[in-house]
Amino acid sequence: MISGRFNSPIKQNNCIALAKALKALQLPVYVVEETGGGDFGPQTIIGLDTMAVMIMMVTEDYGAKTGSPYSSYFEVKYLIDKQDAENIEFLPLKMYKGGKWPPEVQDEAELRKGKESPGAANLKFLISSSKVFVDCSDFIYGTEKFRADAMAKNLEPDLRKLLKTSCYTVRIGEVAGA
């Protein structure tokens, strides 16, 4: 499952383009695809329930607690809760240049109250200092120039390796139509 902040149409289209590029490489992948008036909640739940690997498109605001129960904050929380019990792998991708890793996201409500960010705490907990991330900042994510095909080819070896260690490879492939 591709997890990312869909807080702009361009970012959503970038994630969909990456999913198509990964499918072209015969990799099972799931991404929420919804248009105006649609409900992305059920698709998000299906993706979380059936994923073998979460591809985390980590931007500087990824994992922030927003008003949505289907945000990247809750996707990360779900992964923390289920990772060990269900043998779910994850691949964090750094989609921005410079800055701290993992990002110190600011949650909307907590920022207004002057409190610590649960989103930042989730990312620090999940992405330990020994977890290797893939620097994808050169693929121009969040723009019309996003290079989905090149990024998919770059990620292919890592994803194939992670899928071999997961117990849900067939199940996610069936759901994703791969």
C-alpha positions as a printed NumPy array, in Angstrom:
array([[  0.   ,   0.   ,   0.   ],
       [  1.227,   3.461,  -0.857],
       [  0.748,   5.818,   2.081],
       [  1.075,   9.547,   1.6  ],
       [ -0.484,  12.903,   2.358],
       [ -3.16 ,  13.53 ,  -0.258],
       [ -3.371,  17.207,   0.672],
       [ -3.014,  18.319,  -2.953],
       [ -4.249,  16.828,  -6.238],
       [ -0.668,  16.728,  -7.532],
       [  0.543,  14.571,  -4.605],
       [ -2.403,  12.203,  -5.047],
       [ -1.701,  11.942,  -8.781],
       [  1.997,  11.323,  -8.037],
       [  1.09 ,   8.389,  -5.761],
       [ -1.253,   6.951,  -8.395],
       [  1.467,   7.331, -11.049],
       [  3.947,   5.496,  -8.807],
       [  1.417,   2.693,  -8.267],
       [  0.956,   2.311, -12.025],
       [  4.735,   2.254, -12.563],
       [  5.164,  -0.419,  -9.871],
       [  2.337,  -2.493, -11.375],
       [  4.095,  -2.286, -14.752],
       [  7.074,  -3.958, -13.024],
       [  4.709,  -6.756, -11.892],
       [  4.759,  -5.642,  -8.255],
       [  1.526,  -5.921,  -6.252],
       [  0.56 ,  -2.459,  -5.097],
       [ -2.492,  -0.722,  -3.704],
       [ -3.24 ,   2.984,  -3.655],
       [ -6.432,   4.818,  -2.861],
       [ -7.921,   6.287,  -6.029],
       [-10.95 ,   8.462,  -5.443],
       [-12.322,  11.513,  -7.188],
       [-14.578,  14.377,  -6.163],
       [-17.686,  13.222,  -4.324],
       [-16.21 ,   9.808,  -3.595],
       [-15.429,   8.268,  -0.206],
       [-11.789,   7.27 ,   0.241],
       [-12.371,   5.848,   3.738],
       [-13.387,   2.303,   2.712],
       [-10.505,   2.117,   0.216],
       [ -8.042,   3.18 ,   2.916],
       [ -9.358,   0.511,   5.291],
       [ -9.085,  -2.192,   2.592],
       [ -5.522,  -1.116,   1.807],
       [ -4.487,  -1.203,   5.465],
       [ -6.18 ,  -4.541,   6.099],
       [ -4.583,  -6.278,   3.127],
       [ -1.149,  -4.688,   2.833],
       [  2.045,  -6.691,   2.92 ],
       [  4.312,  -3.652,   2.743],
       [  3.542,  -0.018,   3.447],
       [  5.393,   2.321,   1.105],
       [  5.592,   5.507,   3.147],
       [  5.87 ,   8.646,   0.99 ],
       [  7.285,  10.729,   3.838],
       [  7.009,  14.451,   3.244],
       [  7.718,  17.112,   5.853],
       [  4.04 ,  16.964,   6.888],
       [  3.59 ,  13.173,   6.609],
       [  2.071,  11.593,   9.702],
       [  0.549,  14.807,  11.034],
       [ -2.653,  14.37 ,  12.996],
       [ -5.362,  16.097,  11.003],
       [ -9.127,  16.08 ,  11.282],
       [ -9.401,  12.969,   9.099],
       [ -9.654,   9.448,  10.55 ],
       [ -8.047,   8.206,   7.288],
       [ -4.943,  10.395,   7.401],
       [ -1.315,   9.313,   7.232],
       [ -1.266,   9.785,  11.038],
       [ -3.734,   6.923,  11.479],
       [ -2.028,   4.834,   8.787],
       [  1.24 ,   5.091,  10.753],
       [ -0.597,   4.345,  14.016],
       [ -2.212,   1.272,  12.412],
       [  1.202,   0.073,  11.24 ],
       [  2.67 ,   0.508,  14.736],
       [ -0.217,  -1.481,  16.226],
       [ -0.158,  -4.315,  13.652],
       [  3.429,  -4.53 ,  12.44 ],
       [  4.764,  -7.312,  14.658],
       [  1.572,  -9.338,  14.992],
       [  0.871,  -9.42 ,  11.27 ],
       [  4.422,  -9.38 ,   9.866],
       [  3.853,  -6.144,   7.953],
       [  6.962,  -4.6  ,   6.437],
       [  7.42 ,  -0.918,   5.65 ],
       [  9.652,   1.109,   3.391],
       [ 10.095,   4.751,   4.39 ],
       [ 10.879,   7.08 ,   1.493],
       [ 12.261,  10.539,   2.18 ],
       [ 10.487,  12.718,  -0.36 ],
       [ 12.029,  16.078,   0.59 ],
       [ 15.492,  17.605,   0.51 ],
       [ 17.329,  18.499,   3.71 ],
       [ 15.521,  18.738,   7.021],
       [ 15.345,  16.318,   9.926],
       [ 14.694,  12.607,   9.59 ],
       [ 12.114,  11.549,  10.476],
       [ 10.36 ,  14.885,  10.084],
       [  9.083,  16.653,  13.164],
       [  5.553,  17.107,  11.895],
       [  3.21 ,  19.566,  13.537],
       [ -0.306,  18.32 ,  14.219],
       [ -3.051,  20.852,  13.575],
       [ -4.844,  20.773,  16.955],
       [ -1.759,  20.253,  19.11 ],
       [  0.042,  23.132,  17.405],
       [ -2.8  ,  25.485,  18.325],
       [ -2.705,  24.256,  21.941],
       [  1.088,  24.388,  22.214],
       [  1.292,  20.621,  22.885],
       [  3.69 ,  17.976,  21.657],
       [  2.883,  16.32 ,  18.351],
       [  1.58 ,  12.721,  18.485],
       [  2.34 ,  12.488,  14.757],
       [  6.016,  13.285,  15.312],
       [  6.146,  10.826,  18.218],
       [  4.633,   8.064,  16.045],
       [  7.249,   8.592,  13.343],
       [ 10.13 ,   8.624,  15.851],
       [  8.807,   5.414,  17.426],
       [  8.29 ,   3.574,  14.126],
       [ 11.314,   4.829,  12.206],
       [ 14.199,   4.158,  14.538],
       [ 17.652,   5.512,  13.861],
       [ 18.691,   2.088,  12.543],
       [ 15.834,   1.838,   9.988],
       [ 17.212,   2.592,   6.546],
       [ 15.154,   4.996,   4.461],
       [ 15.389,   5.533,   0.717],
       [ 16.195,   9.101,  -0.316],
       [ 13.736,   9.853,  -3.118],
       [ 14.038,  13.634,  -3.01 ],
       [ 15.492,  13.76 ,  -6.527],
       [ 12.328,  12.316,  -8.108],
       [ 10.576,  15.721,  -7.817],
       [  7.556,  14.529,  -5.794],
       [  4.688,  16.953,  -5.389],
       [  5.163,  18.491,  -8.827],
       [  4.007,  17.877, -12.383],
       [  7.591,  16.746, -13.154],
       [  7.469,  13.755, -10.755],
       [  9.484,  10.858, -12.219],
       [  7.327,   7.875, -11.228],
       [  8.877,   5.357, -13.646],
       [ 12.443,   6.112, -12.528],
       [ 11.422,   5.972,  -8.877],
       [  9.654,   2.624,  -9.353],
       [ 12.753,   1.108, -10.951],
       [ 14.864,   2.442,  -8.082],
       [ 12.513,   0.897,  -5.478],
       [ 11.968,  -2.446,  -7.238],
       [ 14.842,  -4.416,  -5.589],
       [ 13.918,  -3.233,  -2.076],
       [ 10.228,  -3.997,  -2.568],
       [ 10.878,  -7.482,  -3.959],
       [ 13.068,  -8.228,  -0.934],
       [ 10.431,  -6.945,   1.523],
       [  7.641,  -8.876,  -0.199],
       [  9.609, -12.127,   0.24 ],
       [  9.647, -11.632,   4.017],
       [  5.924, -10.874,   4.261],
       [  3.252, -13.501,   4.84 ],
       [  0.561, -11.563,   2.909],
       [  2.116, -11.324,  -0.54 ],
       [ -0.574, -13.374,  -2.298],
       [ -3.406, -11.697,  -0.436],
       [ -2.304,  -8.16 ,  -1.309],
       [ -1.724,  -9.193,  -4.91 ],
       [ -5.28 , -10.47 ,  -5.166],
       [ -6.722,  -7.254,  -3.768],
       [ -4.544,  -5.029,  -5.906],
       [ -5.348,  -6.988,  -9.052],
       [ -1.698,  -7.76 ,  -9.693]])
